Amino acid sequence: MIQGIGASAGVAIGKAFVLPNWEWDLPETGIDAVDLANEFERLYEGIRTSKNEIEFIKNEFRDMVGEEESSIFDAHLAILDDPVFMNEIQGVIERQYKAAEVAVKEAIDHFVTMFDLLDDEYMKERAMDIKDVGNRLLKHLLGAPEITLPADTQPYILVAKELSPSQLAHLNPSHVLGIVTMVGGKTSHSAIMARALGIPLVAGLENKLKDPIQTGDLLVIDGDTGALYLNPDDALVEEYVRIRERQLAKKEQLELLAAVEAITKDGCELHLAANISSAKEVESALKYGANGVGLFRTEFLYMDRSTFPSEEEQFEVYRQVAQQVGELGAVIRTLDIGGDKQLDYFALPDEDNPVLGYRAIRISLDRQELFQTQLTAILRASAFGRVKIMYPMISSVDEIRQANEVLHRAMADLDARGIAYDKDIPVGIMIEIPAAVIIADLLAEECDFFSIGTNDLVQYVLAVDRMNEQIAHMYHPFHPAILRMLRTTVEAAHRAGIPVSVCGEMAGDERSVPIWLELGVDHLSMSIQSLLKLKHRILNTTASDAKRTAQTCYQLKSSVEIERLLTEFAEPACANNESVNQPRGEKGSNAS
């Protein structure tokens, strides 16, 4: 057994197909000064062709897995527009009289080396994007063919030193049982895409193999634990066949839960909604039993384009979502860009700490004409289904009041135009900044609902960047400070008579169920992939026992103790294979 990193869950058993490494036959001779213009034209044509190809791949991949995951390719397009990267290439051609393909290869090597020297695992993995884009450009400059995968229908486990998002986008998921990479980890773009496609992935095996894997070797990989077995014996293969069968059986059982309400054994109900990034995802969310949309991330409407979307463009998307969810409802979050979410056509200032900088509601209140356009589009959509508006990154009462002033201007504009909208549309806020928790009682008087964004809240409270591998172990969602902040927020909301939901990753974490039941959280919103697992967890939980467990958690002093207790409580239910008792929890029942 070789221990790697479990980057995408699931078990795969099959023969290996080893993907060859990129190798290029580059010209050794320089170019004449009279050929400079020709080399630049070759470079620009290669860039145009590469961009078109990336756009095609992105659109193809978006149709498979949705807007958010396909936005990975926006980073690739941005590299081809990046002046630093392009100046490096142009400088080599112009000053050293080298062919365009040689200049591109030198630029790739320069930036990859620079990224690899950084003491930041996330930035090291971004070097993979540079390689991916650079090699695509090299392929077009050299007229080289794509590295092809097996064309037959015999499924295989793909093995590569590193796997680029472009290569992964071309995979046929029905042919690929699993993936093994020598480099990379959980935060790599390839890992994100593998999870979206449901393909098990084990990464980080470089320097751990005594002998390299050969095409045709029998492999067993466990994407949950990161284990890889090379040419295992029959007994181990049979053991993993049984594990895989249990996983598939559980997946099939979970799919039966779509029509069942999330009600505990003793009758407590939790309303589960979905987080989405595009209108296309609504159908899948409802198919998996979501009680509406708890978070629509509208920033993805603003990406992959050259200008801000118009009122009409936004209205059309919001209308589709509103019509699809109907009375189940959709919470539409206003524009949340900045930090790690950039727009090519909207230059944000360089900041030492962009996560604490010019972003989200701060941009909206600064650029009120853009904000009003979005609010007007959302209001118009509210005539077609139950819609709520949510402001992100709120830290003060003043921000809510300023945002509502813009909203009232949008309403007045629609009244003047004679366009219908929900005049009583609910307006809520994200609770994701510690200041918002401390003044939650004041904020609750200004809005109709709270939604707790645990991802940023945990990051801000603990001062831990979870994308930084060196301190990622300090990112503890179950830290006593986080639990106290959750209680403060929920109690303030309920004292004011407004509902509170949770829409961060903690919402879909099975271990968190006792916390939500004890606090009396009204709604949970999560990724579509988490819906059925969490519903299964709730159906096999006794609320009274869960609440006692959570009360004990509030008495403990360390994250480790709290996490251990919640994990122990979750394990019996997670391992439970009993069939679903549908009658009590069927949709439309009055259980509560």
C-alpha positions, 0 to 999 in steps of 0.5 A, a space after each residue: 500500500 502506498 499512502 497518498 492524498 485522498 482528493 476525490 472520494 470513492 473506490 476504483 479497481 481496474 487496470 492502469 493507463 499511464 498518460 505520457 508526460 508533455 515532451 516538446 521538440 523545440 528548434 535550437 536555432 534562433 531567428 533573424 531580425 526580419 522574422 520578428 514580425 512573423 514570430 509575433 503573428 504566430 504567437 498571436 494566432 496561437 493565443 487566439 486559437 488557444 482562447 477559442 479552444 478553452 472557451 469551447 472546453 469550458 462550455 462543454 464542461 459547464 453543461 456537464 457539471 455547472 457554472 461554478 466548476 467550469 469557471 476554473 477555465 476563466 483562470 486559464 483565459 486570464 493567463 493568456 490575457 495576463 500582461 506579465 506572462 505575455 511580456 515575458 514571452 514577447 521579451 524573449 522573442 524580441 531581445 533574444 531572437 528566439 522562436 515563439 515556441 521557445 519563448 513560451 517554453 522559457 516563460 512557462 519554466 520561469 513562472 512555474 519555478 517561481 511559483 514552486 519556490 513560494 511557501 504556499 501549497 495553493 500557489 504551487 498548484 496554480 503553477 499547474 494552470 500556467 503549465 496547462 495554458 502554456 502547453 496548449 499554446 505550445 501545441 498550436 505553435 508546433 502543430 502537435 496532436 493532443 495526447 490521446 486517451 484509450 479509445 476503446 470502451 474498457 474502463 481504466 484508472 488514469 495515471 499521470 504525473 500531473 493532470 491538467 483541467 483541460 485534459 480532465 475536461 476531455 475525459 469520458 467519465 464512463 471510461 475512467 474508473 479513477 485517477 492517480 496523480 503524482 503531484 497535486 492535492 485537495 485544492 488543485 483544480 483537477 481535484 475540484 473537477 474530479 469531485 464534480 465528475 464523481 471520479 475517485 482521485 488519489 494524489 501526491 504520490 511523487 517519490 513514494 513509489 519504489 517502481 513506476 506504475 506501468 500501463 496494464 498494472 492492476 490498481 486499487 485506489 481509495 479516494 477517501 483515505 488516499 490509499 493506492 494498492 499496486 498489483 494487490 492480491 485477490 483477497 484485497 481486491 475482493 475486500 475492496 469490491 465489497 466496499 465499493 458495492 456497499 458505497 454504490 448501494 448506499 448511493 442508490 438508497 440515498 437517491 430514494 430520499 429525494 421525496 422524503 422530508 428531513 425529519 428526525 426519528 422523534 419528529 423534528 424537521 430541518 428544511 434543506 435547500 441548495 446552493 447554486 451558481 446557475 439556473 441550470 442547477 435548479 433542476 438537479 437541486 429539486 431532483 435531489 429533494 431540495 426545499 428551494 434555493 438557499 443561496 444563489 451566487 450571482 457573481 458567476 453571471 458576471 464572469 466569462 464576459 467582457 462587460 457587466 450584464 444588463 438588467 434584462 440579461 440578469 432578469 432572464 436568469 433570475 426569472 428562470 430560477 424563480 419560476 422553477 422553484 415556485 413557492 419553495 423560494 430562492 434566496 438571491 445573494 447580491 454581487 459578491 466579487 473581490 478577494 479571490 473572485 475577480 472580473 477581467 473587465 472591472 479592475 480592482 485595486 491591488 491590495 495587501 489583503 484583498 479578503 479584508 478589502 474592497 469586495 462584496 457589499 462594499 463594491 455595491 455601495 460604492 458603485 450604486 448604479 451597478 447595484 441598482 441594476 441588479 436589484 431591479 432585475 431581482 425585483 422583476 423576477 419576484 413576480 414569477 416566484 418566491 424570491 428573497 434578496 440577501 446582502 453579503 459581507 454586512 458589518 453594520 446597520 448603516 450598510 443595510 440602510 444604505 443598501 435598502 435606499 438603493 433597493 427603494 430607488 429600484 422599486 420606485 423606478 419599477 413603479 414608474 415603469 408600471 412593472 410588477 414585483 413583490 412589494 413585500 420581498 424579504 430582505 436578509 443579510 449574510 452573517 460572516 463577519 465577527 462584527 455582525 455576530 456581536 451586533 446581531 441583535 441590532 442587525 436583526 431589527 433591520 432585516 427579515 432573515 439571517 443566513 450564516 456564511 460559515 466559510 468566511 466566519 470561521 476564517 475571520 474568527 480564527 484568523 486562518 486562511 484555509 487555502 494556506 496548507 501550512 495553517 490549514 490544520 488550524 481551520 476548525 469549524 467546531 472551535 468553541 469560539 465558532 459555536 458561541 458565535 453561532 448561538 449568539 447569532 441564532 438567539 438574536 434572530 429568534 428574539 427578533 422573530 426572524 428565521 436564520 439559515 446556514 449556507 456555508 460548508 458546515 451546513 452540509 457536514 453530517 457532524 453538525 446536525 446536533 448543533 443545528 437541532 440544539 440551536 433551532 436553526 430554521 434552514 440549511 443550504 448546501 451543495 447539491 451533492 450533500 443534500 441526500 447524505 445529510 437527509 439520511 443523517 437526519 432521518 437516522 438521528 434522534 433529536 433529543 439525543 442530538 441536542 444532549 450531545 450538542 449541549 455537552 459540546 458547549 461545555 468542552 474547551 477544545 476543538 479536538 474534543 468537540 469534533 471527536 464527540 460529534 464524530 462519534 455521535 455521527 458514526 452510528 447513523 452514517 453506518 446505518 443501512 436500514 431502509 428509509 421509512 418513507 410514509 412519515 416523511 413524504 413530501 406534503 406530510 404535516 410532520 414538524 
